């Protein structure tokens, strides 16, 4: 008896179910067992087609995503801390997981950690971790946590301060984001030695917030940044003075009298800058302006 046209799609779908779960079982066996290079290559080939797995899912996308995520965690856990271990299948597992379920936030957040950790702690691929988190942000624009994860990856793993600050700043515009996200944008820009970026971030924060304590903090930071900018310019002028007169200026008054300065520059608190024997300008001890000293690049810590 022939199958009616009406029932053919259903039969085709049912026929695909054993194939789908056979593939999952085969995947688990491959992860659990010691693989030869040939088997590994075959497994990688299958895993890299997220779209193919989704087509086989027959509507069980979320269920399969959970299964692949569990496999990914297991795969990572079996290798982390093992000398010589590789994590070649970690990205394909995460790729398929998030292709099947773009809303699975945990896969983006912890998957990025697995991918970015260096040495024995993970795959050492912060570039892939950034790609993963960006994918998560695109699929979940309301989740501010992913934006802070992106800022963290740029700062701690890539040492890319401008992109880190930009990620924090973009996240701070999310209505659900806490205030500290905006503050972090400014701090990252400062610590990354990007004075102009930091000034822009703190200025935007000052203008956008209604919290008086945050406005006060932003104003203080802007004062400190203005002082840093002034000092950099004064240091250059002091070097010109030395080249002309053979010694550094003792004060800004000396630079004014020599025609290097048009007046006595004052810091944001109204005090004149002073000069040390090394020709470097600095704040008057009486000034209330606070300039945070530069810090060393934070070391990479394993989690």
PLY file of the C-alpha trace (Angstrom):
ply
format ascii 1.0
element vertex 303
property float x
property float y
property float z
element edge 302
property int vertex1
property int vertex2
end_header
0.00 0.00 0.00
1.53 3.33 -1.02
2.00 6.19 1.37
-0.30 9.12 0.62
1.18 12.47 -0.32
-0.30 13.89 2.81
1.67 11.59 5.09
4.97 11.71 3.26
6.41 14.74 5.13
5.57 13.12 8.47
7.12 9.83 7.45
10.23 11.58 6.22
10.56 13.42 9.49
10.10 10.23 11.52
12.66 8.48 9.37
15.18 11.17 10.21
14.84 10.75 13.96
16.94 7.58 14.25
19.63 9.16 12.10
19.67 12.24 14.27
20.01 10.43 17.57
22.45 7.93 16.08
24.65 10.90 15.21
24.40 12.19 18.77
25.28 8.76 20.18
28.20 8.51 17.80
29.38 11.92 18.91
29.28 10.92 22.57
31.19 7.71 21.87
33.78 9.71 19.99
34.24 12.12 22.89
34.43 9.34 25.46
36.89 7.18 23.58
40.51 7.66 22.61
40.36 8.88 19.01
42.68 8.14 16.15
43.61 11.06 13.91
41.36 9.74 11.13
38.35 9.49 13.46
39.08 12.94 14.83
39.10 14.40 11.32
35.73 12.79 10.55
34.24 14.08 13.79
35.48 17.59 13.13
33.97 17.49 9.64
30.55 16.58 11.04
30.70 19.06 13.89
31.55 22.07 11.78
28.17 22.09 10.05
25.86 23.79 12.50
23.29 24.34 9.80
23.29 20.63 8.95
22.68 19.66 12.56
19.89 22.21 12.79
18.27 20.77 9.68
18.35 17.34 11.31
16.90 18.61 14.56
13.28 18.30 13.39
12.20 21.04 15.75
14.20 19.78 18.74
16.66 22.67 18.48
16.67 23.59 22.16
16.97 19.98 23.29
19.88 19.36 20.97
21.53 22.61 22.01
21.45 21.44 25.63
22.97 18.12 24.59
25.75 19.75 22.60
26.41 22.22 25.40
26.71 19.33 27.86
29.11 17.63 25.46
31.12 20.83 25.21
31.42 21.17 28.98
32.43 17.51 29.23
34.95 17.89 26.42
36.51 20.91 28.12
36.51 19.32 31.58
38.33 16.22 30.35
41.17 18.29 28.90
41.61 21.31 31.15
44.80 21.10 33.15
46.24 18.26 31.07
49.69 18.96 29.57
49.65 18.65 25.81
45.87 18.53 25.57
44.25 20.31 22.64
40.80 21.82 22.42
40.29 21.56 18.67
36.65 20.52 18.93
35.66 23.13 21.49
34.81 25.86 19.00
32.75 23.55 16.73
30.80 22.29 19.74
30.06 25.85 20.86
29.29 26.90 17.31
26.67 24.20 16.93
25.24 24.82 20.40
24.63 28.49 19.75
23.43 27.86 16.20
20.78 25.52 17.56
19.79 27.82 20.42
20.95 31.45 20.02
19.31 32.28 23.38
21.43 29.90 25.46
23.30 32.63 27.36
25.38 30.25 29.46
27.01 28.82 26.34
28.26 32.25 25.31
29.46 33.31 28.74
31.20 30.15 29.90
32.13 29.11 26.38
34.08 32.34 26.04
36.00 31.50 29.21
36.79 28.01 27.93
38.02 29.41 24.63
40.02 32.35 25.97
41.89 30.76 28.87
45.58 30.36 28.00
47.97 27.54 28.80
46.48 24.49 30.49
43.31 26.40 31.31
41.71 26.41 27.90
42.03 26.78 24.16
44.01 30.03 24.26
41.81 31.52 21.53
40.49 34.87 22.75
39.76 35.78 19.14
37.22 32.96 18.90
35.87 33.89 22.34
35.25 37.43 21.09
33.50 36.09 17.99
31.30 33.91 20.20
30.32 36.75 22.52
29.63 39.08 19.61
27.30 36.44 18.23
25.59 36.29 21.61
25.16 40.06 21.72
23.64 40.08 18.25
21.15 37.38 19.25
20.48 38.79 22.73
20.86 42.57 22.54
19.03 43.12 25.84
21.45 41.05 27.92
24.00 43.56 29.21
26.17 40.86 30.78
27.41 39.78 27.37
28.58 43.33 26.68
30.68 43.34 29.84
32.09 39.95 28.85
33.20 41.49 25.56
34.83 44.40 27.37
36.60 41.96 29.66
37.95 39.88 26.77
39.31 42.91 24.96
40.94 44.23 28.11
42.32 41.15 29.83
42.99 38.85 26.91
43.69 41.11 23.94
45.07 44.18 25.76
42.94 46.16 23.34
41.93 49.11 25.51
40.06 51.21 22.95
37.81 48.31 21.91
37.36 47.32 25.54
36.28 50.80 26.52
33.98 50.96 23.50
32.35 47.66 24.50
31.72 48.87 28.04
30.40 52.20 26.80
28.02 50.55 24.33
26.79 48.24 27.07
26.25 51.14 29.46
23.57 52.46 27.08
21.45 49.37 27.82
18.69 50.50 30.22
19.19 47.33 32.24
22.94 47.84 32.69
24.13 48.92 36.15
25.95 52.22 36.60
29.34 50.61 37.11
29.43 49.56 33.45
29.78 53.18 32.43
32.37 53.75 35.13
34.34 50.79 33.87
34.41 52.26 30.39
36.17 55.33 31.74
38.57 53.37 33.90
39.58 51.04 31.09
40.27 53.96 28.80
42.46 55.61 31.42
44.39 52.47 32.26
44.86 51.77 28.59
46.63 55.12 28.19
43.96 56.41 25.83
43.46 59.90 27.27
41.16 61.20 24.55
38.88 58.15 24.72
38.73 58.42 28.48
37.76 62.08 28.32
34.96 61.29 25.88
33.63 58.45 28.01
33.66 60.40 31.27
32.09 63.43 29.58
29.27 61.31 28.21
28.76 59.72 31.59
28.66 63.12 33.27
26.06 64.39 30.80
23.88 61.31 30.81
23.58 60.48 34.50
21.22 62.09 36.99
22.91 60.58 40.01
24.73 63.41 41.84
27.40 61.11 43.25
28.19 59.75 39.79
28.29 63.25 38.33
30.70 64.28 41.07
32.94 61.32 40.35
32.85 62.00 36.61
33.69 65.67 37.18
36.66 64.72 39.36
37.90 62.28 36.75
37.59 64.90 34.03
39.62 67.32 36.13
42.34 64.73 36.57
42.37 63.99 32.85
42.59 67.69 32.03
45.57 67.97 34.36
47.24 65.02 32.61
46.70 66.70 29.28
48.12 70.01 30.58
51.14 68.28 32.09
51.94 66.49 28.83
51.91 69.81 26.97
53.97 71.55 29.65
56.54 68.76 29.61
57.01 69.26 25.88
57.44 73.00 26.35
59.90 72.44 29.18
61.97 70.27 26.85
62.00 73.06 24.27
63.09 75.46 27.01
65.99 73.16 27.94
67.16 72.90 24.36
67.23 76.68 24.09
68.67 77.64 27.52
70.59 74.52 28.47
68.56 73.73 31.58
65.00 72.99 32.60
62.73 75.83 33.76
62.37 76.29 37.50
58.77 77.43 37.20
56.04 78.29 34.77
56.88 81.95 35.45
60.33 81.38 33.96
58.74 79.87 30.87
56.37 82.81 30.63
59.21 85.33 30.97
61.12 83.51 28.24
58.12 83.76 25.93
57.51 80.03 25.86
54.17 80.46 27.64
51.66 83.25 27.19
50.71 83.19 30.89
50.70 81.09 34.03
48.74 77.90 33.39
46.46 76.82 36.23
45.15 73.38 36.97
41.36 72.78 37.16
41.43 73.63 40.88
43.05 77.03 40.20
46.64 76.30 41.29
49.69 76.86 39.05
51.62 73.82 37.90
55.07 73.37 39.36
58.22 71.85 37.83
60.71 69.42 39.28
64.46 69.23 38.60
63.75 66.70 35.87
61.68 69.26 33.98
58.45 67.36 34.58
55.38 69.36 35.51
53.18 68.31 38.40
50.32 69.48 40.54
50.81 71.93 43.39
50.61 70.02 46.72
47.70 72.25 47.71
45.65 71.28 44.66
42.55 69.18 45.15
42.85 67.66 41.67
43.59 63.95 41.73
45.56 62.32 38.94
45.63 58.55 39.15
49.10 57.13 38.52
49.48 54.80 35.54
49.22 51.13 36.36
50.92 48.11 34.92
49.02 45.90 32.53
47.08 43.44 34.65
48.48 39.92 34.60
46.44 37.12 33.07
44.95 34.90 35.75
43.59 31.45 35.21
40.13 30.89 36.57
0 1
1 2
2 3
3 4
4 5
5 6
6 7
7 8
8 9
9 10
10 11
11 12
12 13
13 14
14 15
15 16
16 17
17 18
18 19
19 20
20 21
21 22
22 23
23 24
24 25
25 26
26 27
27 28
28 29
29 30
30 31
31 32
32 33
33 34
34 35
35 36
36 37
37 38
38 39
39 40
40 41
41 42
42 43
43 44
44 45
45 46
46 47
47 48
48 49
49 50
50 51
51 52
52 53
53 54
54 55
55 56
56 57
57 58
58 59
59 60
60 61
61 62
62 63
63 64
64 65
65 66
66 67
67 68
68 69
69 70
70 71
71 72
72 73
73 74
74 75
75 76
76 77
77 78
78 79
79 80
80 81
81 82
82 83
83 84
84 85
85 86
86 87
87 88
88 89
89 90
90 91
91 92
92 93
93 94
94 95
95 96
96 97
97 98
98 99
99 100
100 101
101 102
102 103
103 104
104 105
105 106
106 107
107 108
108 109
109 110
110 111
111 112
112 113
113 114
114 115
115 116
116 117
117 118
118 119
119 120
120 121
121 122
122 123
123 124
124 125
125 126
126 127
127 128
128 129
129 130
130 131
131 132
132 133
133 134
134 135
135 136
136 137
137 138
138 139
139 140
140 141
141 142
142 143
143 144
144 145
145 146
146 147
147 148
148 149
149 150
150 151
151 152
152 153
153 154
154 155
155 156
156 157
157 158
158 159
159 160
160 161
161 162
162 163
163 164
164 165
165 166
166 167
167 168
168 169
169 170
170 171
171 172
172 173
173 174
174 175
175 176
176 177
177 178
178 179
179 180
180 181
181 182
182 183
183 184
184 185
185 186
186 187
187 188
188 189
189 190
190 191
191 192
192 193
193 194
194 195
195 196
196 197
197 198
198 199
199 200
200 201
201 202
202 203
203 204
204 205
205 206
206 207
207 208
208 209
209 210
210 211
211 212
212 213
213 214
214 215
215 216
216 217
217 218
218 219
219 220
220 221
221 222
222 223
223 224
224 225
225 226
226 227
227 228
228 229
229 230
230 231
231 232
232 233
233 234
234 235
235 236
236 237
237 238
238 239
239 240
240 241
241 242
242 243
243 244
244 245
245 246
246 247
247 248
248 249
249 250
250 251
251 252
252 253
253 254
254 255
255 256
256 257
257 258
258 259
259 260
260 261
261 262
262 263
263 264
264 265
265 266
266 267
267 268
268 269
269 270
270 271
271 272
272 273
273 274
274 275
275 276
276 277
277 278
278 279
279 280
280 281
281 282
282 283
283 284
284 285
285 286
286 287
287 288
288 289
289 290
290 291
291 292
292 293
293 294
294 295
295 296
296 297
297 298
298 299
299 300
300 301
301 302
